Amino acid sequence: MGRRRVWGIFLRSLLVQASWSFQRMQGAGFFLMVWPEQRRRHRGDPAALARAGVRSLRHFNTHPCFGGLVAATVLREEADGREPSQTDELARTLASTLGAVGDEFFWAHLRPLAALAALPAALAGLWWAPLVLLAVYDVPHLALRWWGVAAGLERGRGILALLQRRWPSRAVPALGLALGVGAGFLVGALPAHPSLALVPGSLPRSAAAAVAVFALLAALFSRGLRPGRLLAGAVAVAVAGGALALVAAP
């Protein structure tokens, strides 16, 4: 299938979460991704098109970044003449597996790493700090979306051989290491910076506060707290603190 079709599925995959339901979850988004191709394939056969459309409004739930991969793989399998029961089973297997892999890769590691990368610039008040966050997250995120659609259309069921190498899962330890190194760098650098120290004007107190925060984080992570939730809580505390400081200012 040509590049134009890859682009079409890729762009529609960005809307996979535009409509949810308790019955079909992301089913409407899956239908949106596959419907134009099915309409081209069954042109002139309304009955076959209707059957394909009903099958496409299936229960579907996976990580949104991998939705295009699943849709593209199903389309390739249908084009190769696979039975609907086989394509349905393949879609369920891929959606379930990639949902777990995507949550771990994107939500638990890449998103906190992007926030951490932008944090020094944000603390320094630089206007381009949000651009760093978007670049660190969106470049691999969009590249992986594109790769998934292209690989699914090209390989069909053969995509399983690539996924069995578990390269997204192999990247998780590397991302975790990057998170630890980045956090350690910030903990070491902030106390030495006069304007960014946890306790301004006191290096020993700043270092002690950093160690205490690190120990607290280790305890929270050991109890299953996810970095994304911790980041959201930290942002909420910062916003509340800033609002109270504005109210208390003379």
C-alpha positions in Angstrom: 0.0 0.0 0.0 1.2 3.5 -0.9 2.5 6.3 1.2 -0.7 8.1 0.7 -2.6 5.4 2.5 -0.1 5.3 5.3 -0.6 9.0 5.8 -4.4 8.6 5.8 -4.4 5.9 8.5 -1.7 7.8 10.5 -3.6 11.0 10.6 -6.9 9.3 11.5 -5.1 7.4 14.2 -4.6 10.7 16.0 -8.4 10.7 16.5 -8.7 7.2 17.9 -9.8 8.6 21.3 -12.2 11.2 19.8 -15.2 9.1 20.7 -15.5 6.6 23.6 -18.3 4.3 24.8 -18.6 1.8 27.6 -19.7 -0.8 25.2 -17.0 -0.5 22.5 -14.4 1.7 24.1 -12.3 3.1 21.2 -14.4 1.2 18.7 -15.5 4.3 16.8 -11.9 5.4 16.5 -11.0 2.0 15.0 -13.9 2.2 12.5 -12.6 5.7 11.5 -9.1 4.3 10.8 -10.2 1.4 8.6 -13.4 2.6 6.9 -12.0 4.5 3.9 -9.8 1.5 2.9 -12.7 -0.9 3.3 -14.9 1.4 1.2 -12.3 1.4 -1.6 -11.9 -2.4 -1.3 -15.7 -3.2 -1.4 -16.7 -0.6 -4.0 -19.6 -2.0 -6.0 -20.5 -4.6 -3.3 -22.8 -2.9 -0.8 -23.5 -6.1 1.1 -19.8 -6.9 1.7 -19.2 -3.2 2.6 -22.0 -3.4 5.2 -20.6 -6.6 6.8 -17.1 -5.0 6.9 -18.4 -1.9 8.5 -20.3 -3.8 11.2 -17.2 -5.9 12.0 -15.1 -2.7 12.3 -17.4 -1.3 14.9 -16.0 -3.8 17.3 -14.9 -3.5 20.9 -11.4 -2.0 20.7 -9.1 -0.8 23.4 -5.4 -0.3 23.2 -2.8 2.3 23.9 -3.7 5.2 21.5 -0.2 5.4 20.1 -0.5 1.8 18.8 -4.0 2.0 17.5 -2.8 2.8 13.9 -0.6 -0.3 14.0 -3.5 -2.6 14.9 -5.8 -1.0 12.3 -3.1 -1.2 9.5 -2.3 -4.9 10.4 -6.0 -5.8 10.2 -6.4 -4.1 6.8 -3.4 -5.9 5.4 -4.8 -9.3 6.7 -8.2 -8.6 5.1 -6.5 -7.6 1.8 -4.7 -11.0 1.9 -8.0 -12.8 2.2 -7.9 -13.9 5.9 -11.1 -15.0 7.5 -12.9 -12.4 9.6 -12.5 -14.6 12.7 -8.7 -14.7 12.2 -8.4 -10.9 11.8 -10.7 -10.4 14.8 -8.5 -12.7 17.0 -5.3 -11.0 15.7 -6.7 -7.5 16.5 -7.7 -8.6 20.1 -4.2 -10.0 20.7 -2.4 -7.0 19.4 -4.6 -4.5 21.2 -4.2 -6.3 24.5 -0.5 -6.7 24.3 0.3 -3.3 22.9 -2.0 -1.6 25.5 0.2 -2.9 28.3 3.5 -2.1 26.5 2.3 1.4 25.6 1.2 2.3 29.1 4.6 1.3 30.5 6.6 2.9 27.7 4.8 6.2 27.2 2.8 7.0 30.4 5.2 5.6 33.0 8.5 6.5 31.4 8.6 8.8 28.4 6.1 11.4 29.6 7.9 11.9 33.0 11.2 12.0 31.2 10.0 14.7 28.9 8.8 16.8 31.9 12.1 16.2 33.6 14.0 17.4 30.5 12.1 20.6 30.4 12.2 21.3 34.2 15.6 23.1 34.3 14.5 25.5 31.6 11.1 26.0 33.3 12.7 26.8 36.6 15.0 29.3 34.9 11.9 31.0 33.5 12.9 30.4 29.8 10.0 30.7 27.4 11.0 27.7 25.3 10.7 25.2 28.2 7.4 23.8 26.9 8.9 23.2 23.5 11.5 21.0 25.1 8.8 18.9 26.8 6.9 18.6 23.5 9.9 17.7 21.5 11.2 15.0 23.9 7.7 13.4 24.0 6.2 14.0 20.6 9.2 13.1 18.3 9.4 9.5 19.4 5.6 9.3 19.9 4.8 10.4 16.4 7.7 8.5 14.8 6.4 5.3 16.5 2.9 5.9 15.3 4.1 6.3 11.7 6.3 3.2 12.0 3.4 1.2 13.3 1.1 2.1 10.5 3.7 1.5 7.8 4.9 -1.8 9.3 1.3 -3.1 9.7 0.4 -2.3 6.1 3.6 -3.9 4.8 3.9 -7.0 7.0 0.4 -7.8 8.2 0.6 -10.8 10.5 4.4 -10.6 10.1 4.4 -7.7 12.5 4.2 -10.2 15.3 7.8 -11.3 14.6 9.0 -7.7 15.0 7.0 -7.2 18.2 8.3 -10.5 19.7 11.7 -8.8 19.9 10.0 -6.5 22.4 12.1 -3.5 21.5 9.6 -1.1 23.2 10.0 -3.1 26.4 13.7 -3.2 26.0 13.7 0.6 25.9 11.9 0.9 29.3 15.0 0.1 31.4 17.0 2.7 29.4 14.2 5.3 30.0 14.1 4.4 33.7 17.9 4.9 33.9 17.6 8.3 32.1 14.9 9.3 34.6 17.2 8.4 37.5 20.2 10.1 36.1 18.2 13.3 35.2 16.7 13.4 38.7 20.1 12.9 40.3 21.6 15.7 38.2 18.9 18.1 39.2 19.1 17.1 42.9 22.9 17.8 42.7 22.6 21.0 40.7 19.8 22.8 42.4 21.4 23.3 45.8 24.4 24.9 44.2 22.3 27.4 42.3 21.5 30.5 44.3 18.1 31.2 42.7 17.0 27.6 42.4 18.1 26.1 45.7 15.4 24.4 47.8 16.4 26.6 50.7 17.9 29.8 49.3 21.1 30.9 50.8 21.8 27.6 52.6 23.6 24.9 50.7 23.6 22.3 53.6 19.9 22.8 54.2 19.2 22.6 50.5 21.2 19.3 50.2 19.4 17.9 53.2 16.0 18.8 51.8 17.0 17.2 48.5 18.0 14.0 50.2 14.8 13.9 52.2 12.7 14.4 49.0 14.7 11.6 47.3 14.1 9.3 50.2 10.3 10.1 50.2 10.2 9.4 46.4 11.9 6.1 46.9 9.4 5.1 49.6 6.4 6.2 47.4 7.7 4.3 44.3 8.3 1.2 46.4 4.6 1.3 47.2 3.6 1.4 43.5 3.2 5.1 42.9 3.5 5.9 39.2 5.7 8.8 38.1 2.9 10.3 36.1 0.7 10.6 39.2 3.6 12.0 41.2 4.2 14.6 38.5 0.6 15.7 38.4 0.6 16.0 42.2 3.8 18.1 42.2 2.3 20.4 39.5 -0.9 20.8 41.6 1.1 21.7 44.7 3.3 24.2 42.8 0.2 25.9 41.3 -1.5 26.0 44.7 1.7 27.4 46.3 2.0 30.1 43.6 -1.6 31.1 44.1 -1.2 31.4 47.9 2.0 33.5 47.4 0.1 35.9 45.1 -2.7 36.2 47.6 -0.3 36.8 50.5 1.8 39.3 48.6 1.4 42.9 49.8 
